[in-house]
Structures are given as C-alpha cells and as structure tokens.
Amino acid sequence: MVLLDSLLSGFKDFATTRGFNYHYYLCTSSVGKPTLLLVHGFPSLAVDWHNQINYFKERGYGLIVPDQLGYGGSDKPAEVAAYTHSSLAKDLIEILDHEKATDVVAIGHDWGSKTTSLLANLYADRFLGFGFLAVGYLPPNAKPLPETVLDQMVGYWKFFTAPDATNVIKEHIESFYDLLYAKDARLWRFNLSPAGATRIFIEADARAPRVSFANESDEMWTFYRQQFEKNGFEGPLNYYKVASSEIDSEDAKKIPLENYKIQKPVFLGNDGVEDALGAPHIQEAQTRGFCPNATVVNFSTTHWVQAEAPEAVNEALEKWITTAVLA
C-alpha cells in the first residue's frame, strides 16, 4: 500500500464560491515546468491518474488532480444543474487561482474531455494547451441530442438517467464493472450503444473478462471499488442527466461562436476501438475541425487509454508538451 498511501497523503481540500468542496491531489512544479490539470471522467477518481502523477512528478511537473464533483472526497450535490460543465470549469479555475498555478496544461478523459473543452471555450488564456484522451474536443451543443442518437449510439444514457439506475448498479455491480471495463470492445457496441441493452446485460448478471488493470489484486482498483461502494453512483450519474436535459444545451448557448475554435496546441490520444463513444476517426475529424493546432496519437487500447497504456501515453504527452506546447 506504499504507493497508494503516498498518493493519498498529497491530497487537500478547497471550497469554491459555489460552496462545493473539492478534494484534489497537489504537487507544485519545478522551475520551468508547467502544471498539469488532469480531469477524470465516468466512473473514475483522481487516483486513476496515478500512472501520470508518478511519471510527471518525477520530471518536475506540477499536478492538480481533482476528484470531480460527485466523486470521491469531493462534494456530491443532488441537484442536476450543479453539474453543467461551464460551472465545473469555473470550479477548476478557482482551484488554479487558489493554488496560484500558472503555465497550466489541462488534460481530460471521458466526461473530463467535456469539462476540458469548456475550459478551452471559456478560459483559453489561462492555459498553454489542452489534451483529450479517448474522447476528443467537444464543441458546445446548443441543441439536445436527437432521440435517434440516444437510441442507437449512446443508448446507455437512457439507463444511466433512469430513476432506478443507482440501485440496479448496486445490486448487479460485478456485471456493471464487467461491461464498463470489458476487455473485448465489441461488448460496448452491442451491449452499451443500443437503447435497452445496458439494462438487459446488467440485470441478467452477465459476465465478461475485464481489462488488465481492473482486477482485485490491484491496490488502486481495490481503493476505487471501496470509494464507490461508500459513495454510490448518484453523483456520477448526474453527468448523464444534465447532458440529456435542456440544461446542457441552454448552458452551451452562453458560449460565443468565436470561442468554438481552439487556437492553443491540442493533443488527442485516441483509443484503438470502435466503441460506443465514437470511432477514433470521428474523434480525430471533429478535433481537427475545431483545433487547427492538433496533434493526434493513436493507442491500441480500449476506452481506458491512460490506464491501459500508461508508458506510451505518458511519453506521447510529454513529447507534445515539450515540442508543441512549450516550444
């Protein structure tokens, strides 16, 4: 437990002006090194970035890695509107201000890519560059997703936003983890994307092999499971509830059109599968369309890019930072 104990000792807390407490890992930078703001997605925790934290800390980079709102040691408000990504972005800016962090590079994964996109839309001047893993840059969407998209591409949203989703997940937790961390990416295409398929898989207690890091012998995985057993999934599922509502589209209307295009250096680390969150070529096309200064690297992983290929991801990120961002 030495690695985990050392990591947990580096956390601190800060209350934003919205009144929400954030629990985050902090490491100050050496002279000349930027600070990395690492933003996790669903269902993750700050410690899920431990491979990146250890790598970049040893090289003198600063690190600010929060448990996002609804997760881990951070507050978990019940109101869905608390989870608009413009609000989450503002919270993160306040943490950076509190820590007097300058020369910052924001890197997001999954829903963290959405929050990172809003940081780029609203606070571009505060950052040197923006990184996206598995999910690329997401431009503001001022219209709710059509039913056809919800049914055919992200059908799991309908389950995640259902009133009983939290209880169903709790009662069938092993199947839930098997599906989310499936070793075979085809499972997502047939059991996550179509509407109704996620509930069927989980309620049937179906089982499937998981990716290598999601095993009971891993201390980080054990800690991860303990945290979600303690805190549940109500907070994390609010990210889907806000995205499925008009709250998100109304929030997007506040962003000026000229802010949609990101001029700062951008990194996209694609996974290597045709998963429910979008094929790599679609992620690349959308990111390049809005981010003219984009670097794209493809990895042979499932959705969990930075956990499955930590060495390759870390090296690619550092190369991008030194050659594209700091140059």
Rosetta silent file (secondary structure, phi, psi, omega in degrees, C-alpha in Angstrom):
SEQUENCE: MVLLDSLLSGFKDFATTRGFNYHYYLCTSSVGKPTLLLVHGFPSLAVDWHNQINYFKERGYGLIVPDQLGYGGSDKPAEVAAYTHSSLAKDLIEILDHEKATDVVAIGHDWGSKTTSLLANLYADRFLGFGFLAVGYLPPNAKPLPETVLDQMVGYWKFFTAPDATNVIKEHIESFYDLLYAKDARLWRFNLSPAGATRIFIEADARAPRVSFANESDEMWTFYRQQFEKNGFEGPLNYYKVASSEIDSEDAKKIPLENYKIQKPVFLGNDGVEDALGAPHIQEAQTRGFCPNATVVNFSTTHWVQAEAPEAVNEALEKWITTAVLA
SCORE:     score description
SCORE:     0.000 S_00000001
   1 L     0.000    7.659 -176.205    0.000    0.000    0.000 S_00000001
   2 H   -60.103  -46.162 -178.520    3.056    2.273   -0.085 S_00000001
   3 H   -61.293  -46.976 -178.826    2.193    3.749   -3.485 S_00000001
   4 H   -66.288  -44.565 -179.508   -1.440    4.429   -2.570 S_00000001
   5 H   -60.803  -41.103  179.067   -0.622    5.817    0.883 S_00000001
   6 H   -64.749  -39.865  179.627    1.954    8.181   -0.603 S_00000001
   7 H   -65.918  -46.897 -177.015   -0.527    9.350   -3.213 S_00000001
   8 H   -65.440  -27.097 -179.971   -3.357    9.935   -0.738 S_00000001
   9 L   -70.841  -13.489 -179.405   -1.094   11.990    1.523 S_00000001
  10 L   -92.183    7.983 -177.920   -0.773   14.551   -1.274 S_00000001
  11 E   -90.556  151.664  174.221   -4.471   15.494   -1.295 S_00000001
  12 E  -144.056  179.390 -176.229   -6.016   18.674    0.070 S_00000001
  13 E  -129.592  151.532  178.187   -9.405   20.394    0.029 S_00000001
  14 E  -152.322  135.949  178.302  -10.809   23.679   -1.220 S_00000001
  15 E   -99.085  124.859  179.931  -14.321   25.160   -1.214 S_00000001
  16 L   -79.740  171.901 -179.822  -15.343   27.029   -4.367 S_00000001
  17 L   -66.703  -17.710  174.057  -17.564   30.104   -4.443 S_00000001
  18 L   -75.976   -8.173  179.415  -20.482   27.799   -5.280 S_00000001
  19 L    90.345    9.824 -179.100  -19.986   26.324   -1.819 S_00000001
  20 L   -99.253  134.200  176.839  -18.769   22.923   -3.052 S_00000001
  21 E   -85.117  133.583  173.886  -15.721   21.251   -1.565 S_00000001
  22 E  -112.614  135.804  176.174  -13.183   19.739   -3.955 S_00000001
  23 E  -105.913  122.777 -173.079  -10.699   17.076   -2.883 S_00000001
  24 E  -147.458  151.998  175.443   -7.611   17.117   -5.085 S_00000001
  25 E   -83.987  139.379 -178.826   -4.043   15.952   -5.397 S_00000001
  26 E  -133.321  132.149  170.707   -1.441   18.711   -5.469 S_00000001
  27 E  -141.409  123.665 -178.192    2.201   18.744   -6.440 S_00000001
  28 L   -77.887  153.571 -175.465    3.965   22.032   -7.165 S_00000001
  29 L   -85.851  155.845  170.382    6.118   22.379  -10.258 S_00000001
  30 L   -80.146  165.359 -179.070    9.864   22.828  -10.530 S_00000001
  31 L   -58.938  129.064  177.496   11.204   25.980  -12.177 S_00000001
  32 L    87.768   -4.997 -179.741   10.446   25.987  -15.890 S_00000001
  33 L  -103.997  140.542  177.190    7.958   23.126  -15.768 S_00000001
  34 L   -77.873  171.062  174.611    4.223   23.575  -16.395 S_00000001
  35 E  -104.708  134.310  177.950    1.413   22.318  -14.178 S_00000001
  36 E   -99.467  125.308  172.720   -0.892   19.596  -15.477 S_00000001
  37 E   -99.212  110.220 -176.051   -4.581   19.762  -14.578 S_00000001
  38 E  -103.059  122.176 -171.274   -5.869   16.189  -15.000 S_00000001
  39 E  -118.309  110.668 -176.582   -9.660   15.865  -15.261 S_00000001
  40 L   -80.755  170.875  179.552  -11.189   12.405  -14.976 S_00000001
  41 L  -119.084 -144.934 -176.042  -14.475   11.138  -16.363 S_00000001
  42 L  -104.478  139.715  -21.909  -17.066    8.446  -15.574 S_00000001
  43 L   -97.265  104.601 -172.548  -16.735    6.494  -13.381 S_00000001
  44 L  -130.141 -177.689  178.113  -13.276    7.428  -12.204 S_00000001
  45 L  -141.999  167.301  177.312  -11.342    9.130   -9.422 S_00000001
  46 H   -57.415  -38.238 -176.890   -8.293   11.347   -9.167 S_00000001
  47 H   -66.526  -16.122  177.242   -6.191    8.306   -8.188 S_00000001
  48 H   -64.455  -15.824  176.250   -7.000    6.719  -11.561 S_00000001
  49 H   -90.242   16.179 -170.120   -4.353    9.108  -12.923 S_00000001
  50 H   -59.826  -33.512  178.039   -1.685    7.587  -10.655 S_00000001
  51 H   -65.140  -37.367  178.086    0.484    6.460  -13.578 S_00000001
  52 H   -74.675  -39.619  179.871    0.545   10.010  -14.933 S_00000001
  53 H   -59.193  -49.606 -177.603    1.024   11.540  -11.479 S_00000001
  54 H   -63.974  -42.524 -177.169    4.086    9.394  -10.728 S_00000001
  55 H   -64.358  -52.167 -173.596    5.632    9.902  -14.168 S_00000001
  56 H   -77.548  -28.455  175.825    5.262   13.675  -14.393 S_00000001
  57 H   -63.349  -42.417 -179.937    6.004   14.335  -10.723 S_00000001
  58 H   -62.659  -23.444 -177.272    9.400   12.639  -11.109 S_00000001
  59 L   -99.882    9.758  172.640   10.121   15.001  -14.019 S_00000001
  60 L    90.201    4.177  179.321    9.307   18.169  -12.103 S_00000001
  61 L   -74.655  147.611  170.412    5.858   18.910  -13.478 S_00000001
  62 E   -80.203  154.680 -178.584    3.216   20.422  -11.242 S_00000001
  63 E  -141.215  130.641  169.485   -0.004   18.438  -10.839 S_00000001
  64 E  -127.938  114.020 -171.191   -3.527   19.354   -9.805 S_00000001
  65 E  -131.350   96.358 -175.237   -5.771   16.303   -9.989 S_00000001
  66 E   -86.506  148.795  155.536   -9.279   16.658   -8.517 S_00000001
  67 L   -69.965  117.213 -178.418  -11.931   14.181   -7.618 S_00000001
  68 L   -64.592  161.014 -179.906  -14.540   15.742   -9.862 S_00000001
  69 L   -52.927  132.523 -178.759  -17.809   16.962   -8.366 S_00000001
  70 L    95.874   -5.037 -173.213  -19.890   13.947   -7.353 S_00000001
  71 L  -124.835  151.903  168.356  -16.869   11.706   -6.820 S_00000001
  72 L    49.171 -125.272 -177.992  -14.565   10.501   -4.066 S_00000001
  73 L   -87.072   -1.120  177.353  -13.718   13.112   -1.465 S_00000001
  74 L   -85.051  163.784 -179.696  -15.395   15.984   -3.313 S_00000001
  75 L   -64.037  157.477 -175.807  -18.957   17.123   -2.624 S_00000001
  76 L  -132.752   69.045 -178.610  -21.830   15.253   -4.249 S_00000001
  77 L   -61.414  147.255 -178.998  -24.771   17.647   -4.713 S_00000001
  78 L   -82.126  -28.377 -175.276  -28.068   16.041   -5.657 S_00000001
  79 L   -70.365  127.341 -175.960  -29.249   18.847   -7.940 S_00000001
  80 H   -61.479  -38.624 -175.972  -28.553   18.033  -11.578 S_00000001
  81 H   -61.357  -17.589  179.627  -27.979   21.674  -12.555 S_00000001
  82 H   -67.947  -14.964 -172.280  -24.844   21.734  -10.375 S_00000001
  83 H  -103.768   17.664  172.793  -23.098   19.606  -12.992 S_00000001
  84 L   -62.680  142.006 -172.853  -23.151   21.903  -16.023 S_00000001
  85 H   -71.863  -22.774  173.820  -19.672   21.840  -17.499 S_00000001
  86 H   -67.518  -36.707  177.499  -19.348   25.626  -17.503 S_00000001
  87 H   -69.846  -41.552  177.999  -19.864   25.505  -13.733 S_00000001
  88 H   -63.419  -39.945  178.289  -17.405   22.644  -13.349 S_00000001
  89 H   -62.204  -42.663  178.602  -14.888   24.570  -15.454 S_00000001
  90 H   -62.660  -40.284  176.820  -15.295   27.623  -13.234 S_00000001
  91 H   -57.319  -44.639 -178.057  -14.723   25.460  -10.151 S_00000001
  92 H   -66.864  -37.126  176.565  -11.442   24.216  -11.614 S_00000001
  93 H   -62.175  -39.242  178.912  -10.334   27.743  -12.460 S_00000001
  94 H   -65.183  -35.957  176.161  -10.944   28.721   -8.840 S_00000001
  95 H   -65.155  -44.207  177.503   -8.752   25.837   -7.685 S_00000001
  96 H   -59.915  -42.727  177.925   -5.997   27.007  -10.046 S_00000001
  97 H   -61.259  -45.043 -178.825   -6.382   30.549   -8.695 S_00000001
  98 H   -59.709  -38.133 -178.713   -6.253   29.284   -5.119 S_00000001
  99 L   -89.178    1.675 -178.730   -3.027   27.413   -5.831 S_00000001
 100 L    53.160   40.787 -178.555   -1.632   30.351   -7.845 S_00000001
 101 L   -81.399  128.291  174.986   -0.984   27.917  -10.678 S_00000001
 102 L  -123.080  169.866 -179.692    0.393   29.389  -13.897 S_00000001
 103 L    51.885   61.595 -173.333    1.586   27.772  -17.139 S_00000001
 104 E  -105.210  140.380  171.253   -1.139   25.129  -16.971 S_00000001
 105 E  -116.911  122.514  179.728   -1.984   22.352  -19.424 S_00000001
 106 E   -95.558  133.910 -179.712   -5.455   20.811  -18.991 S_00000001
 107 E  -133.591  123.700 -177.851   -5.930   17.142  -19.918 S_00000001
 108 E  -120.813  155.727  175.580   -9.286   15.373  -19.777 S_00000001
 109 E  -131.351  136.814  176.072  -10.599   11.845  -20.259 S_00000001
 110 L    60.588 -128.966  177.361  -14.208   10.817  -20.992 S_00000001
 111 H   -60.963  -23.906  174.769  -16.530   13.429  -19.374 S_00000001
 112 H   -62.400  -25.740  174.802  -13.319   15.140  -18.320 S_00000001
 113 H   -68.468  -34.585  176.774  -12.838   15.890  -22.029 S_00000001
 114 H   -66.415  -46.012  178.658  -16.132   17.779  -21.989 S_00000001
 115 H   -64.137  -39.410  177.341  -15.067   19.854  -18.992 S_00000001
 116 H   -64.407  -35.861  176.328  -11.670   20.436  -20.610 S_00000001
 117 H   -61.661  -40.287  178.259  -13.459   21.588  -23.761 S_00000001
 118 H   -69.232  -33.221  173.587  -15.325   24.184  -21.699 S_00000001
 119 H   -60.794  -39.242  178.666  -12.053   25.318  -20.152 S_00000001
 120 H   -70.234  -37.053  179.846  -10.828   25.886  -23.707 S_00000001
 121 H   -69.186  -38.789 -168.939  -14.044   27.687  -24.713 S_00000001
 122 H  -106.485  -24.852 -172.822  -14.225   29.979  -21.693 S_00000001
 123 L  -136.469   39.199 -175.268  -10.719   30.309  -20.245 S_00000001
 124 H   -55.577  -36.108 -176.736   -8.301   29.703  -23.134 S_00000001
 125 H   -67.304  -16.448 -179.042   -5.946   32.458  -21.974 S_00000001
 126 H   -83.346   -7.376 -171.324   -5.352   30.625  -18.697 S_00000001
 127 E  -127.470  152.073  175.172   -3.818   27.586  -20.393 S_00000001
 128 E   -83.834  -30.209 -178.137   -0.848   26.675  -22.542 S_00000001
 129 E  -173.116  174.809 -175.309   -2.674   23.803  -24.222 S_00000001
 130 E  -136.989  132.306  178.503   -5.400   21.193  -23.954 S_00000001
 131 E  -116.079  146.915 -179.518   -5.246   17.403  -24.049 S_00000001
 132 E  -134.411  131.896  179.725   -8.031   14.914  -24.689 S_00000001
 133 E  -120.013  127.634  178.578   -7.925   11.157  -24.137 S_00000001
 134 L    71.549  -46.000  174.859  -10.389    8.678  -25.736 S_00000001
 135 L  -112.959  123.732 -176.367  -12.966   11.454  -26.201 S_00000001
 136 L   -79.398 -169.140  177.048  -11.780   14.382  -28.308 S_00000001
 137 L   -57.945  133.576 -179.296  -12.657   18.042  -28.221 S_00000001
 138 L  -116.242  105.178  178.564  -16.413   18.507  -27.833 S_00000001
 139 L   -67.051  156.096  179.105  -17.753   21.780  -29.240 S_00000001
 140 L   -56.375  138.307  179.329  -20.766   23.331  -27.496 S_00000001
 141 L  -115.539  101.469 -174.695  -24.028   21.657  -28.478 S_00000001
 142 L   -82.228    4.685  176.523  -26.862   24.187  -28.291 S_00000001
 143 L  -127.767  139.015  177.308  -29.469   21.553  -29.178 S_00000001
 144 L   -60.595  151.240  179.056  -30.400   18.443  -27.148 S_00000001
 145 L   -62.448  135.996  177.953  -29.316   15.142  -28.697 S_00000001
 146 L   -63.774  154.087  179.648  -31.961   13.669  -31.040 S_00000001
 147 H   -58.950  -35.019 -179.363  -33.777   10.519  -29.899 S_00000001
 148 H   -63.079  -37.798  177.748  -32.231    8.546  -32.759 S_00000001
 149 H   -68.087  -43.318  179.232  -28.739    9.291  -31.431 S_00000001
 150 H   -61.799  -37.500 -176.758  -29.753    8.375  -27.898 S_00000001
 151 H   -76.849  -37.018 -169.465  -31.271    5.098  -29.093 S_00000001
 152 H  -103.047  -28.677 -175.241  -28.578    3.950  -31.496 S_00000001
 153 L  -110.613  -43.365 -178.805  -25.253    5.406  -30.343 S_00000001
 154 L  -125.604   51.302 -179.523  -25.479    6.281  -26.643 S_00000001
 155 L   -60.947  -25.804  179.191  -28.403    4.146  -25.571 S_00000001
 156 H   -63.092  -22.692  176.604  -26.751    3.565  -22.209 S_00000001
 157 H   -57.992  -36.830 -177.773  -27.570    7.203  -21.359 S_00000001
 158 H   -65.824  -35.721  175.437  -31.217    6.191  -21.043 S_00000001
 159 H   -72.390  -45.831 -177.566  -30.323    3.611  -18.428 S_00000001
 160 H   -63.103  -23.835  179.675  -27.890    5.886  -16.596 S_00000001
 161 L   -96.894   -0.074  179.957  -30.568    8.596  -16.341 S_00000001
 162 L   -71.049  148.218 -177.890  -33.327    6.220  -15.178 S_00000001
 163 L   -59.402  -28.521 -176.207  -34.615    6.741  -11.611 S_00000001
 164 L   -99.083    6.936 -173.711  -33.582    3.236  -10.553 S_00000001
 165 H   -57.854  -44.146 -178.041  -30.147    3.191  -12.194 S_00000001
 166 H   -58.915  -44.960 -178.899  -28.211    3.666   -8.946 S_00000001
 167 H   -68.870  -39.941  179.536  -29.968    0.746   -7.258 S_00000001
 168 H   -62.262  -44.271  178.630  -29.682   -1.528  -10.281 S_00000001
 169 H   -60.967  -44.740 -178.959  -25.933   -0.860  -10.493 S_00000001
 170 H   -61.854  -40.239 -176.948  -25.505   -1.517   -6.773 S_00000001
 171 H   -76.844  -18.836 -177.640  -27.431   -4.795   -6.963 S_00000001
 172 L  -132.242   46.986 -168.454  -25.535   -6.024  -10.031 S_00000001
 173 H   -63.933  -35.405 -177.825  -22.165   -4.361   -9.500 S_00000001
 174 H   -66.829  -40.675  177.341  -19.975   -7.120  -10.956 S_00000001
 175 H   -66.765  -37.162  176.975  -21.831   -7.093  -14.275 S_00000001
 176 H   -59.911  -48.118  179.035  -21.688   -3.296  -14.308 S_00000001
 177 H   -66.369  -39.291  178.721  -17.903   -3.357  -13.917 S_00000001
 178 H   -59.333  -39.817 -178.417  -17.556   -6.170  -16.442 S_00000001
 179 H   -72.424  -47.257 -177.315  -19.411   -4.113  -19.034 S_00000001
 180 H   -66.766  -34.929 -176.927  -17.658   -0.801  -18.398 S_00000001
 181 L  -110.703   35.712 -177.428  -14.201   -2.343  -18.250 S_00000001
 182 E   -62.750  133.369  176.517  -14.754   -5.008  -20.896 S_00000001
 183 L   -69.027  -36.218  179.093  -11.602   -6.422  -22.439 S_00000001
 184 L   -93.578  110.013 -175.172  -13.468   -7.076  -25.691 S_00000001
 185 L   -63.911  -18.937  178.553  -14.543   -3.694  -27.085 S_00000001
 186 H   -63.811  -22.657  179.495  -17.303   -5.337  -29.135 S_00000001
 187 H   -61.180  -35.587  178.799  -19.244   -5.680  -25.912 S_00000001
 188 H   -68.023  -39.145 -176.840  -19.772   -1.915  -25.914 S_00000001
 189 H   -63.504  -35.756 -174.312  -21.035   -1.897  -29.472 S_00000001
 190 H  -105.392  -18.585 -176.339  -23.736   -4.462  -28.762 S_00000001
 191 H  -121.630    2.717  177.274  -24.405   -4.104  -25.024 S_00000001
 192 L  -123.924  -43.850 -175.239  -23.838   -0.402  -24.370 S_00000001
 193 L   -67.508  -52.272 -175.556  -24.762    1.536  -27.509 S_00000001
 194 L   -68.098  141.011  177.495  -28.291    0.262  -28.313 S_00000001
 195 L   -58.958  133.100  177.610  -31.090    1.547  -26.095 S_00000001
 196 L    91.712  -21.565 -173.936  -32.119   -1.044  -23.511 S_00000001
 197 H   -69.333  -36.333 -178.449  -29.054   -3.247  -23.964 S_00000001
 198 H   -63.967  -46.115  179.509  -27.178   -1.964  -20.902 S_00000001
 199 H   -62.190  -42.854 -179.272  -30.041   -2.709  -18.521 S_00000001
 200 H   -60.139  -47.046 -178.497  -30.516   -6.180  -20.001 S_00000001
 201 H   -61.359  -48.431 -174.721  -26.827   -7.035  -19.613 S_00000001
 202 H   -70.523  -45.725 -177.808  -26.553   -5.761  -16.039 S_00000001
 203 H   -68.077  -22.991  177.492  -29.846   -7.110  -14.699 S_00000001
 204 L   -81.773   -1.605 -175.931  -29.062  -10.524  -16.185 S_00000001
 205 L    55.085   37.688  177.135  -25.836  -10.607  -14.152 S_00000001
 206 L   -66.890  149.480 -177.891  -23.958  -11.283  -17.376 S_00000001
 207 L  -125.289  153.297  179.584  -20.212  -11.638  -17.029 S_00000001
 208 L  -157.874  153.112  178.058  -17.251  -10.852  -19.289 S_00000001
 209 L   -64.013  144.904 -179.216  -13.441  -10.571  -18.973 S_00000001
 210 E  -103.519  163.989  172.611  -12.140   -7.172  -17.886 S_00000001
 211 L   -61.575  158.260 -167.967   -9.143   -5.095  -18.937 S_00000001
 212 L   -61.313  -34.872 -175.165   -5.982   -5.999  -17.050 S_00000001
 213 L   -76.590  -14.713 -177.392   -5.911   -3.115  -14.540 S_00000001
 214 L   -93.388   64.886 -179.174   -9.452   -3.817  -13.272 S_00000001
 215 L  -133.165  155.644 -170.677   -8.580   -6.767  -11.073 S_00000001
 216 L   -69.262  -13.759  179.401   -8.860   -7.411   -7.368 S_00000001
 217 L   -85.450   -7.016 -179.624   -5.084   -7.754   -6.873 S_00000001
 218 L   -89.481  123.913 -175.518   -4.512   -4.130   -7.872 S_00000001
 219 H   -65.642  -32.004  178.210   -4.445   -1.790   -4.855 S_00000001
 220 H   -68.938  -39.673  178.381   -5.772    1.134   -6.879 S_00000001
 221 H   -65.453  -40.025  177.987   -8.687   -0.944   -8.122 S_00000001
 222 H   -61.851  -44.702  177.591   -9.452   -2.067   -4.560 S_00000001
 223 H   -62.735  -43.737  178.406   -9.447    1.550   -3.377 S_00000001
 224 H   -55.386  -49.769 -178.658  -11.598    2.541   -6.352 S_00000001
 225 H   -63.225  -40.325  179.343  -14.205   -0.101   -5.511 S_00000001
 226 H   -61.982  -40.860 -179.724  -14.243    0.895   -1.848 S_00000001
 227 H   -64.214  -43.277 -179.342  -14.877    4.532   -2.745 S_00000001
 228 H   -75.765  -28.046  173.287  -17.836    3.739   -4.994 S_00000001
 229 H   -65.645  -36.941 -179.966  -19.233    1.249   -2.505 S_00000001
 230 H   -74.402  -45.404 -170.337  -19.119    4.046    0.076 S_00000001
 231 H  -100.059  -17.346  179.982  -20.388    6.928   -2.070 S_00000001
 232 L    74.882 -171.170 -174.009  -22.552    5.238   -4.704 S_00000001
 233 L  -118.130    9.221 -177.534  -23.165    6.435   -8.259 S_00000001
 234 H   -61.733  -47.102  178.549  -25.825    9.108   -7.828 S_00000001
 235 H   -62.098  -53.188  178.959  -23.358   11.973   -8.234 S_00000001
 236 H   -56.844  -37.350 -178.860  -21.519   10.460  -11.217 S_00000001
 237 H   -70.174  -17.469  177.020  -24.790    9.657  -13.000 S_00000001
 238 H   -64.678  -21.728  175.773  -25.778   13.332  -12.791 S_00000001
 239 H   -64.145  -35.968  177.509  -23.305   13.983  -15.616 S_00000001
 240 H   -76.573  -34.962  179.574  -25.587   11.980  -17.890 S_00000001
 241 H   -66.013  -41.623  179.637  -28.722   13.584  -16.519 S_00000001
 242 H   -70.678  -35.701 -179.754  -27.505   17.093  -17.222 S_00000001
 243 H   -69.730  -26.804 -178.624  -26.252   16.081  -20.691 S_00000001
 244 L   -87.548   -4.609 -175.454  -29.639   14.542  -21.527 S_00000001
 245 L  -106.777  173.843  176.142  -31.573   17.625  -20.471 S_00000001
 246 H   -74.910  -10.505  178.976  -32.081   21.089  -21.870 S_00000001
 247 H   -59.336  -43.242 -177.871  -29.880   22.400  -19.067 S_00000001
 248 H   -68.314  -43.404 -179.525  -26.775   21.469  -21.048 S_00000001
 249 H   -67.118  -36.365  176.262  -27.995   22.930  -24.345 S_00000001
 250 H   -67.373  -37.007  177.561  -29.021   26.164  -22.639 S_00000001
 251 H   -63.448  -38.284 -178.814  -25.611   26.306  -20.992 S_00000001
 252 H   -65.758  -28.923 -177.943  -23.961   25.928  -24.414 S_00000001
 253 L   -66.443  -16.297 -179.834  -25.826   28.953  -25.763 S_00000001
 254 L   -77.924  -12.358 -175.265  -23.799   31.185  -23.437 S_00000001
 255 L   -91.546  122.485  179.683  -20.587   30.439  -25.327 S_00000001
 256 L   -61.043  144.576 -179.131  -19.791   32.849  -28.187 S_00000001
 257 H   -57.354  -35.130 -178.233  -19.377   31.220  -31.596 S_00000001
 258 H   -67.736  -13.874  179.032  -15.876   32.633  -31.934 S_00000001
 259 H   -89.455   -4.159 -178.378  -14.857   30.592  -28.877 S_00000001
 260 L   -67.431  -37.847 -178.270  -15.719   27.271  -30.517 S_00000001
 261 L   -84.815  133.738 -176.581  -12.390   27.067  -32.357 S_00000001
 262 L  -105.765  116.411 -176.361   -9.376   26.364  -30.152 S_00000001
 263 L   -89.352  -21.490  179.436   -6.160   28.025  -31.285 S_00000001
 264 L   -68.354  160.400  176.660   -3.922   26.728  -28.493 S_00000001
 265 L   -58.508  137.594 -177.977   -1.993   23.447  -29.013 S_00000001
 266 E  -128.086  139.527  175.893   -4.253   20.413  -28.642 S_00000001
 267 E  -117.221  132.770  172.994   -3.418   16.750  -28.066 S_00000001
 268 E  -121.862  117.057  174.149   -5.796   13.895  -28.870 S_00000001
 269 E  -102.333  100.345 -176.961   -4.921   10.440  -27.610 S_00000001
 270 E   -80.550  145.959  166.722   -7.315    8.108  -29.397 S_00000001
 271 L   -79.634  175.874 -173.312   -8.183    4.620  -28.259 S_00000001
 272 L  -108.985   22.900 -174.253   -7.968    1.928  -30.895 S_00000001
 273 L  -129.803  159.708  175.069  -11.511    0.601  -30.986 S_00000001
 274 L   -88.995   81.038 -175.505  -14.892    1.344  -32.496 S_00000001
 275 L   -98.713 -178.629 -174.771  -16.588    1.871  -29.148 S_00000001
 276 L   -67.826  -17.328 -176.500  -19.870    3.406  -28.108 S_00000001
 277 L   -90.973    2.674  176.917  -18.269    6.787  -27.520 S_00000001
 278 L   121.445  132.936  179.464  -17.254    7.302  -31.126 S_00000001
 279 L   -64.013  148.953 -179.234  -14.843    5.756  -33.600 S_00000001
 280 H   -54.458  -38.704 -178.097  -11.274    7.126  -33.498 S_00000001
 281 H   -68.115  -28.761  176.592  -11.549    8.617  -36.983 S_00000001
 282 H   -72.249  -43.016  178.037  -14.675   10.552  -35.920 S_00000001
 283 H   -60.443  -42.388 -179.529  -12.933   11.854  -32.800 S_00000001
 284 H   -66.377  -45.028 -177.756   -9.954   12.922  -34.892 S_00000001
 285 H   -61.646  -44.238 -179.065  -12.048   14.608  -37.595 S_00000001
 286 H   -66.646  -42.540 -179.743  -14.069   16.625  -35.073 S_00000001
 287 H   -64.776  -46.800  179.626  -10.996   17.635  -33.070 S_00000001
 288 H   -64.654  -32.007 -179.385   -9.013   18.691  -36.141 S_00000001
 289 H   -65.022  -30.310 -178.677  -12.034   20.580  -37.468 S_00000001
 290 H  -108.435  -12.016 -174.482  -12.099   22.873  -34.445 S_00000001
 291 L  -127.307   89.473 -174.469   -8.470   22.693  -33.339 S_00000001
 292 L   -64.927  -20.307 -179.368   -6.065   23.685  -36.149 S_00000001
 293 L  -107.161   55.195 -173.698   -3.006   23.100  -33.955 S_00000001
 294 E  -102.699  140.308  170.690   -3.831   19.478  -33.088 S_00000001
 295 E  -113.098  127.847 -177.484   -1.511   16.517  -32.542 S_00000001
 296 E  -119.039  128.137  176.784   -3.189   13.109  -32.794 S_00000001
 297 E  -127.317  131.783  179.700   -1.712    9.857  -31.468 S_00000001
 298 E  -101.379  137.008  179.671   -3.497    6.505  -31.668 S_00000001
 299 L  -119.624  149.573 -179.460   -3.090    3.840  -28.984 S_00000001
 300 L   -89.931   72.999 -178.377   -4.011    0.158  -29.105 S_00000001
 301 L  -138.926  175.840  166.713   -6.353    0.201  -26.125 S_00000001
 302 L   -85.579 -157.842 -176.527   -9.993    0.267  -25.211 S_00000001
 303 L   -60.346  -26.342 -171.202  -11.583    3.429  -23.793 S_00000001
 304 L   -90.728   63.455 -168.522   -9.287    3.468  -20.730 S_00000001
 305 H   -55.132  -55.899 -171.595   -6.298    4.806  -22.634 S_00000001
 306 H   -71.881  -18.419  177.399   -4.099    6.200  -19.853 S_00000001
 307 H   -88.763  -32.896 -177.654   -4.620    3.159  -17.621 S_00000001
 308 H   -83.860  -32.551 -179.317   -4.029    0.504  -20.283 S_00000001
 309 L  -129.931   59.810 -172.662   -1.011    2.083  -21.993 S_00000001
 310 H   -61.695  -41.941 -177.636    0.469    4.389  -19.341 S_00000001
 311 H   -64.572  -46.482 -179.539    4.050    4.385  -20.611 S_00000001
 312 H   -65.361  -40.956  179.977    3.091    5.126  -24.215 S_00000001
 313 H   -65.958  -46.454 -179.200    0.557    7.782  -23.186 S_00000001
 314 H   -60.663  -44.505 -179.794    2.962    9.499  -20.779 S_00000001
 315 H   -65.200  -40.214  179.434    5.759    9.601  -23.339 S_00000001
 316 H   -67.171  -40.407  178.327    3.446   10.921  -26.059 S_00000001
 317 H   -64.417  -44.160 -179.153    2.043   13.612  -23.761 S_00000001
 318 H   -66.117  -38.610  177.509    5.496   14.742  -22.667 S_00000001
 319 H   -61.657  -43.059  178.008    6.721   14.852  -26.254 S_00000001
 320 H   -63.868  -42.832 -179.510    3.711   17.005  -27.200 S_00000001
 321 H   -61.710  -45.518 -175.749    4.247   19.317  -24.209 S_00000001
 322 H   -75.503  -32.417 -174.444    7.935   19.846  -24.965 S_00000001
 323 H   -97.507  -29.712 -176.462    7.682   20.127  -28.757 S_00000001
 324 H  -108.800  -38.379 -175.130    4.275   21.748  -29.337 S_00000001
 325 H   -84.970  -57.235 -175.808    3.251   23.479  -26.120 S_00000001
 326 L   -75.986  -23.333  179.666    6.448   24.837  -24.601 S_00000001
 327 L   -68.702    0.000    0.000    8.088   25.432  -27.974 S_00000001
